[in-house]
Amino acid sequence: MKTKSNLYRKEKYFGYLFILPPVVGFLLFTLYPALYSVYGSFTDWNGLGQMNFIGLDNFKDILTDDFFYKSMFNTLFLMIGIPIGLVISLLLALGLNRKIPGTTTFRVIYYVPVISSLAAISILWQWAYNGDYGLVNQFLDLFGIKGPNWLANTATVKPALIIMTIWKGLGYSMLLYLAALQSVSRSYYEAAELDGASGFKMFRHITWPMVKPVTFFLVVTNIIGGSQIFTEINIMTPTGGPEFSSATIVFYIWQKAFDNLQMGYASAMAVILGLFIFIITLVQFKMNERSSFDVD
């Protein structure tokens, strides 16, 4: 009994030892900065000097800040690409799930953007969207279409960014959908075929329920990621685009914090963004719980 007790204590000790690094990392690099940011949102801190408590002044200023509302609108508008990307990813996964030659090659091709440097991809697309020599306009010229300067036009800059983000995320979403599809037993489809079910009914009653958890995961993670989009904006439209038409909320937070040295004001916007992401994620989880009880 004593030996067993000693082994149990050793296992418990090593268990705590293994989980210690991620716990310490979370406390130092996530929880502490988050709490410090919340405190900073109630100060006039410029990032260097003393932090003077000013109460809710930063939040009051945000309520009358037109650029804050515009950057939030831009962020939400760019999320239009999320459902479009998920639909395309599912269609690609359905196509690549078939036993046809070349599927492995296409999987690799679609996944390459996911593992590529986001900064490098942003520079590539910035060049492709150039109004004078970009590949996009060169392609349009083949059909006699005069393309605009995509990133310098208020009407085209957001659609251009949406196309780029969809292209960047296709491979990841497609791979998850493909894994879900391959986990579905072929016997379900064979039984449905014997019952005379159409392709649409098989998709609705077999395929869709099996990929629904993946869809929920992708929607939640894409909304969280879409709320924090920054690198693409900072590289492709470093001034926030024409008339601030491509600036996202994180871009505006960064601009206030590091260009204007209004760290307290930026922290207040970051707190609002964090609450927004938390509420949206909570709503998504509640909707998923409710739909899990729905019976077709």
VENGI-V172091 format. One record per backbone hydrogen bond with DSSP energy under -1.0 kcal/mol. CO is the residue of the C=O (numbers start at 1). NH is the residue of the N-H. If there is no record, write none. Layout:
BEGIN
<<CO | NH> <CO | NH>>
END
This chain:
BEGIN
<<1 | 5> <2 | 6> <3 | 7> <4 | 8> <5 | 9> <6 | 10> <7 | 11> <8 | 12> <9 | 13> <10 | 14> <11 | 15> <12 | 16> <13 | 17> <14 | 18> <15 | 19> <19 | 23> <20 | 24> <21 | 25> <22 | 26> <23 | 27> <24 | 28> <25 | 29> <26 | 30> <26 | 31> <27 | 32> <30 | 34> <31 | 35> <32 | 36> <33 | 37> <34 | 38> <35 | 39> <36 | 40> <37 | 41> <39 | 42> <40 | 43> <42 | 54> <45 | 264> <52 | 44> <54 | 57> <56 | 60> <57 | 61> <58 | 62> <59 | 63> <62 | 65> <65 | 69> <66 | 70> <67 | 71> <68 | 72> <69 | 73> <70 | 74> <71 | 75> <72 | 76> <73 | 77> <74 | 78> <77 | 80> <78 | 81> <79 | 82> <80 | 84> <81 | 85> <82 | 86> <83 | 87> <84 | 88> <85 | 89> <86 | 90> <87 | 91> <88 | 92> <89 | 93> <90 | 94> <91 | 95> <92 | 96> <93 | 97> <95 | 98> <98 | 100> <100 | 103> <102 | 106> <103 | 107> <104 | 108> <105 | 109> <106 | 110> <107 | 111> <108 | 112> <111 | 115> <117 | 121> <118 | 122> <119 | 123> <120 | 124> <121 | 125> <122 | 126> <123 | 127> <124 | 128> <125 | 129> <127 | 130> <128 | 136> <130 | 134> <134 | 138> <135 | 139> <136 | 140> <137 | 141> <140 | 143> <140 | 145> <141 | 144> <148 | 150> <149 | 152> <153 | 157> <156 | 160> <157 | 161> <158 | 162> <159 | 163> <160 | 164> <161 | 165> <162 | 166> <163 | 167> <164 | 168> <165 | 169> <166 | 170> <169 | 173> <170 | 174> <171 | 175> <172 | 176> <173 | 177> <174 | 178> <175 | 179> <176 | 180> <177 | 181> <178 | 182> <181 | 184> <185 | 188> <186 | 190> <187 | 191> <188 | 192> <189 | 193> <190 | 194> <191 | 195> <192 | 197> <193 | 196> <198 | 202> <199 | 203> <200 | 204> <201 | 205> <202 | 206> <202 | 207> <203 | 208> <206 | 210> <207 | 211> <208 | 212> <211 | 215> <212 | 216> <213 | 217> <214 | 218> <215 | 219> <216 | 220> <217 | 221> <218 | 222> <219 | 223> <220 | 224> <221 | 225> <222 | 226> <223 | 227> <230 | 234> <231 | 235> <232 | 236> <233 | 237> <237 | 240> <240 | 246> <240 | 247> <241 | 244> <242 | 245> <248 | 252> <249 | 253> <250 | 254> <251 | 255> <252 | 256> <253 | 257> <254 | 258> <255 | 259> <255 | 260> <256 | 262> <262 | 266> <263 | 267> <264 | 268> <265 | 269> <266 | 270> <267 | 271> <268 | 272> <269 | 273> <270 | 274> <271 | 275> <272 | 276> <273 | 277> <274 | 278> <275 | 279> <276 | 280> <277 | 281> <278 | 282> <279 | 283> <280 | 284> <281 | 285> <282 | 286> <283 | 287> <284 | 288> <285 | 289> <286 | 290> <287 | 291> <288 | 292> <290 | 293> <291 | 294>>
END
